[in-house]
Amino acid sequence: MAATSTPAALAAKAATSAVPIVFTSAADPVEIGLVDSLSRPSGNATGVNIYLSHLGAKRLELLRELVPNAAVIGMLVNPNFPDAESQAKDVEEAARTLGQQVHVVNANSEGNFNQAFATFIEMKADALLVSLDSFFLSRREQLVALASRHKIPAIYFSRDFVLVGGLMSYGSDIADSYRQAGIYAGRILKGAKPGDLPVVQPTKFDLVINLKTAKALGLTVPTIMQMTADGVSE
């Protein structure tokens, strides 16, 4: 069987120790208990670590590069996501090192979004970092619209946000991760044991920028950032 999201993978893992599980997990598979180790998963599960949840520090760095005068940066977190606390901790530690003020605001439903953005406005947030969460991804148009309405530059974890008007994203190639998971499913169907297949780690991370959104926000995207971006939307 295949569990294509972190919650589904955890549910499958809790339900059976015999049926093979191939997962794609954005959270750390070891940290949340899907596998014993990345190199030797053991048990009945293996798959692909999309490695999106531990890129918060890099997203913070990129956001500061695009909005260098940001005194306060907000971070939107879904507390129900398995490693939400770890994501927030990573960003907060990076912020302390950089001398950057970061405020974490929780939202776990659509009904919380307006209040979350009202909080960002109240705290005078100059920019926003949206943490990894499958629910946020499913509500990307609403989140992008709120960021646009309140004129808050935001960085996301998936290019899907940029495709609907978000400012920029930084993360691994999710489509390739699903392809890798499919390869593993095929190998298991041919007799391989999940516990013998190392969890696949991404090797490429994409920076995608929406220049139209940047212009609407009054931001100038540095030339070097445009040159190093893997995708630039006009």
Secondary structure, 3 states (H helix, E strand, C coil): CEECCHHHHHHHHHHCCCCCEEEEECCCCCCCCCCCCCCCCCCCEEEEECCCCCCHHHHHHHHHHHCCCCCEEEEEECCCCCCHHHHHHHHHHHHHHHCCEEEEEECCCHHHHHHHHHHHHHCCCCEEEECCCHHHHHCHHHHHHHHHHCCCCEEECCHHHHHCCCCEEEEECHHHHHHHHHHHHHHHHCCCCHHHCCCECCCCEEEEEEHHHHHHCCCCCCHHHHHHCCEEEC
